[in-house]
Amino acid sequence: MRRTCFGAVSATLLLLASGCGSGGEQQETADPQEVSGEITFWDTSDATNEAPVFEELVEEFNDTYPQVTVNYENVPFDDAQDNFKTAAQSGEGAPDVMRVDVAWVPEMASLGYLAPLDGTRALQESEDFLETPLSSTRHKGQTYAVPQVTDSLGLLYNKDLLEEAGVDSPPETMEELREAGLTVAEETDADGFYVNASDGFYLLPHYYAHGGDLLDTREKRITVNSDTGVAAVEEVLDLIDSGAAAEPALTDTYATMQTAFKEGEVAMIFNGPWAMEDIRAGSAFSEDLDNMGVAPVPAGPEGQGGPTGGHDYAVYAGSEQLDASYLFTRFMASEESQARIAAELGLLPTRSSVYERDSVAGNHTVSAFTPVVEDAQPGVWIPQSGTLFEPFETEIPAAVSGETTPEQALDAIADRYSSSLPEEWE
């Protein structure tokens, strides 16, 4: 791990301007083979299934650039953000490069903890990146991260159950989702749809379907409780009340939804590529992987798409080895590295060129979710974006149970937004 030049976060903004240590665009070594140094990489991927591939890539980098040593550490995802912020604030113990959630970037950049990457070798061939995941790396006109993998929510469906119910194809509209859900419930022993109603991330397809979003970042307006937001929540409640969707558990909702789908107790859910391995182990799919279909989330009267998720690579502004950090980031985000990650792990690339490779196109998860990613909507990329979903966990279950109305639940969420956003937000 690298120490900061000044050892205090109050000097971080000066660091960004002056290019502490060996970094800064003007100080980059022209020949990558001449770059030297020792850096630490925090990998926040799944330690069992994903981390071995990333660790192998680190070893390959160390072999390719022998004058640079990358110390690899797998850090639990749930702890990584707070641990990084604590280390950056103290000026001791922060990694030089970290795999960050897309929602972390605006906050960390606003705090001065991330190095701007425009003009550095970390961000070369930026035109190859898909625009939606690339949007997660920007803050106030500068780029503070490089897209690693992207994802979104798609409609996952059990082909056998739809066929048994006489539903010929996955629903393409929210109205068709309701109709298909009712038909499955009437014609089979399964429920039609399961909605993760207590998680705001999983409600966003309904917001987008009605042309809404949680915030209007251009106008700095809170829109979570607008007419479009109310219409989105009313749509969800109607799916449940009509019987098109199962009555959802109000605690451990995700786990209950996941189990019901993979065991064949429900025909359709919204979920992402991160869930595929677990689902394939369920009794409904373990002996016939082709029984699971993936389609874009259904469209509404005003729009369509799932939210953008995924991860980026970010460089610590206080690193004393910025040249080495930029070079390592470039390597990990390269076309070759992304192709290997996609082919071996089924994680969706952020470079358009990678999708053209046979080894990537042949991966079941990548090929299934490619249309989903194409429809994905950009996130709300502000420093507070990582906290926007928390109020849904307490307010929306009350609306589902009938204790409050959709308007009351969303007004309560808007009030919590007002207390956490800057004064200029309306």
N, C-alpha and C positions, 0 to 999 in steps of 0.2 A: 504494500500500500504506500501511496505517496503522501507526503506532507505538503501543505500549502506553502506558498512563498512567504505569506505574511502571518499564517497561523491564526487568523481570525476572520470570521465571515464578514465583518465590516469592510474588509479590504477586497472582497470578492469582485465588486464592480470595478475597482481599479484593475484587478487582475484581468478582467475581460478586455479592458482597453489596452493594457500594456503587454499582454502575452507573456505571463510569468514563465520562468524556467526555459525549457527548450522549445516551447510551443509558439503559436502565432503563425499566421499565414506567411509572413515575410521570412520566418525562421525555418520553414519546412525544408528538409533536405531534398534535393531534386531526385536523387537516386534512392529508391526505397531500400535497396540493399545496404545503404550507408546509415540508415536509421538505427539507433541503438538505444538501449534503456531497459528498465524492468518495470512492468506494470501489473496491476491486479484487476481481474475481471470478475464481477459478481454475476453469476448466471442464476436467474430466478425461475428457470424452467422446472418441470416435474423431475424430481431426483431419480425416479425409477425408470420412466419410459423415455424421457427426452434428453436428460442431462448427458448420458453417455455419448450421444452423437455430438453435442456441443463440445464436450471435453476432447473428443477426437479431433475436431476442427481446430481447437486450440493447440493441440500437439502438432498438427500439420502446419499451422502458422509458425510455431517455434522452429520447426525443421526448415521451413521456407525462408525465414528471416532469422538466421542464427545470432545476430547481434541484438535481438530483442527477446526478452524473456517475459512470457505472460504467465502469471500465477493464477490458476483457475480456482474459484470457490463457488460451490453451489449454495445459494442462500435461500431459505424458505421464502416463498413469494409473500406470504402474509406479513412477514417481518421486515421485508427489504426496504419499503418506502420509509418507514419510521427510522430504521437503522441508518439509512443513507442520510436522511435529513439531520439526524443527531450528529453523525460524523462530520458532515459538511459544516454544520453550525459551529462545531468545536474546532474545526480545522485539523482533526486527527482521525485517521482510520477510514476515510472514504475511499472506495475503489476508484481507479482511473477510468474504467469503463463499466457500465452496468446495463443489463437488460431490464428495461422499464416498461411498465404498462403504459398504453397510449394516453391514459387519463392523467398520468403523473407529470407529463412533460411541461404543461403550462405552469403548474405551480412551482416546480423545481426551477424552471427558467426565470420566473418572476422573482424568485428568491435569490437569483444570481448564482445558483449552484451548478449550472450547466454551461459548458463552453459553446459559443456560437460556431457553427460548422460551415457556413457559407464561405466558399473560396478555399476550403481545405480539401485534402485528398480523401477525407472521410466521406465527402458528399459527391464524389465524382460520378459521372454518368447519371446525374439526377433525373434527366429526362426519361429514363427507363422506369422510374418508379410510378406506380399507379397513383393517380392524383388524390384519391380519397384517403388511403393510408398516409400519403405524404403530408396531407393537411394536418395530421396529428402532431407533426414535428415542428410546427411554426408558432412563434409567439411574437407579436408586435413587429412583424416584418422580417424577422430573422429565423433561421433554422437551427434548432437546438438538439436534434436527434436524427437518426437514420432509420427508416422503417425496416423491421426484421421480418415479422410475419403479420398477416392480417386475418380477420375473421368477421363473421356477422351471423345473424340468426336466419335460419332457413326453416321451411316447413318439412319436418321429418314425418314420414307416413309409413304405415304397415300395409304393404300391397295386398296381402291375403285378406285382411279385414275389409279394405275398400272393395275388393273384388266380391267378397261374400255379401257385402251390403248392396252390390250393384252399382257402385260408384266407379265410373269408367276411368277417371283421371283425377289427379290431385286438384283441389280447388284453386282457382286463379284469382278469385275475388273474396272479400270478407263475407259477402252474402252467400257465395257458394260454399265457404267454410261452414257457415251456419247450417245450410241445407245438408251438406255431407255429414256433419256431426249428428244431426237429427236422424238421418237415414241409418247411419251405423248403429246408433243407440237403439233404433227400432228393429233392425234386421239381424243384429248379432248380439252376443253376450258381452260385448265390450262397450266402453264409452267412446264417443266420437272424438273429442278434443280435450286436452288438459291445458289450462292456462296458468302460468306462473304469475298469479295476479299480484303477489306482494313484492315483486321485484320490478322496479321502474325500467330497467334495461329491457325486460321481456315485454313491457307494455309499449315500448316505442314503435313497433310495427303498426300498432293501432293508432298512435299519434300521427305517424307519417301517412297512414291511409286517409286521414282526414285533413291532411295538409298542415299539421301542427308540429310543435316541438316544445321542449321544456322551457327554453329561453329563446329570445330573439337577440342574438349577440350584436347585430348591426345597430339596432335601435336601443339596445340595453333595456329590454323589457322582459318582465317575467310573464311567460305565456303558459305555464304549466296548468293554470286554472282557467284558461281562455275557453271560448265555446268549442274549439277543436279538441281541447283536452277533456272537457266534459263529455263530448261525443265519443272520444276514445274509451273512456272508462265505462260509459253507458253501453257501448258495444260489447265490452268484456262481460259486464253484468248480464246483459241479455243472452250471451252465449251460455252462461251458467244457468240462469233462471229458466231458459227455454228447454234445457236438457241437451242442447247441442254440445256442451262441455260438461265435464264432471264437476261435482262440487269440490273445490280445491281445499286441500289442507291449508290452514292458516299459519302453521309452523312447519319447518322443514319442507316447505313447498317444493323446492327444486328436487330434493331427494325422492319425495313421493311421486312427483311427475315422472322422473327418470325411471323409477322402478316400474310404475304402471305401464310405461311405453315398452320397455325392454322385455317385460313379461307378457306382453300381448293383451293387457287389460284396457288399453286405450289406443285408438287408431292413429292419432295425429298430435304432434306437439311442435312448439317452436324451440329449437336448440341449435347449437353451433358445432363446428368440427371438433372442438375439445371433448365433446361427449361421445364421439363415435366409437372409440375403443370400448368404453364401458357398455354402450348399448349392444354392440356386437356380441358381448358375452352373455346377453340375456337369452332366455329360452325361445323368444319369438324370432331370434335372428342367428343364433349360434350355429345352427345346422344349415341355414340358408341365408347367406349375407345379402343375396339379391332381393330378399323380401323387404328390405328397407329402402325406401325411396327418399330423395331429397329434391325439393323444389323451392323457388323463391317464395317468400311469405306472400300471402294474397294481397291484392291491391284493394284500395278503397276508392271512394268517389273523388278524392283529391290527391292521391299519391300512392307510393309503394316503396317498400324497402325495409331492411333491418338496420340496426345501428352498427357502426364500425367499431370493432374491437381489435385486439392484437397487441403487439409489443414492438418497441424500438430499441436501438442502441443509443445510449447517451454517454457523453464524455464529461467527466468532472472538471469544472472550471479551475479547481485548485490543483490539478495534476501538475507535477513537475516534469512529466514526460508526455507532453501533448503530441509531439511528432509521432512517438510510438503508439499513442492512443488512437490518433487519427488513422495510422496505417492499419492497426488491428481492426478498427471499426470498418474500414474499407474492405478488408479481407472477409470479415464475418458477414457483411451485407452484399458481397459480390454475387454475381450471377452463378458462379460455380458453387459457392457455399449454400446459396438459397436452393439451388437445384437438389443438392444432396439432402438438405433438411426436408424439402418437400417430398422427395422420393422415399426417404426412409421413415419419416414421421407423419407424413400426411398433413403437415402444416402449410398453410397457404402462402405462397410467395408474394412479395410486394413489388417485384420487378415483372413487367409485362413480358420480357423476353424469356423468362423462365417457364412460363406456361406453354411455350412452343416446343419444349423438349419432350421427347417421347417418354423418357423415364418419369417425368412429372405428370404428363397427361395421362399416363397409365395408372397413376395412383388413384384408387377408388375415391378416397375422401376429397382429394384435390379436384378431380373431374366433376364430382357431384356438387361441390360447393362453388365452382367457378361462376356459374350464373348467379348465385346468391351474392357473391362479392361484387359482381358487376352492378347489382341493384342497391348496394349498401349506401346508406346516407352518412355524410360526415357527422362527427360528434360535435358537442358543444365544447370547444377547446378554450376554456378559460381556467385561471388558477384554481377555481372552486369546483371544477368539473368532477373531481373524484368524490365529492360529497353529495352530488345531486340526487342519487338514488336512495340514500339512507332514509329520508322521510317517508318514502313509499312503504317501507317495511312496517311502519306503525299505523299509517293513516288509511291505506287502501284496504287492509283486512277488515277494518271497521265498516267500510262501504260494502264489502262483499257480504258481511254478516248482517247488514241492514241497520247497524247502529247509527250510521251517518249516511247522508246522501253523497253522490259523487261530487257535487258542488262543495259541500262542507269539507270533504276529505281533501280535495284539491286546494281549497282556500287555506287549509291548515298547512299544506305543503308550501304554498306560495308565501305564507307568513314566515316559515322557517327559511326560505330562500332570502326573503327581505332582510332577515337578521344577519345573514352571512355574506351577502353581496355588498359591494361598495355603494355608497349613498346615491350615486348617479343612476342606479338601476331603479326602474319604475315597476 
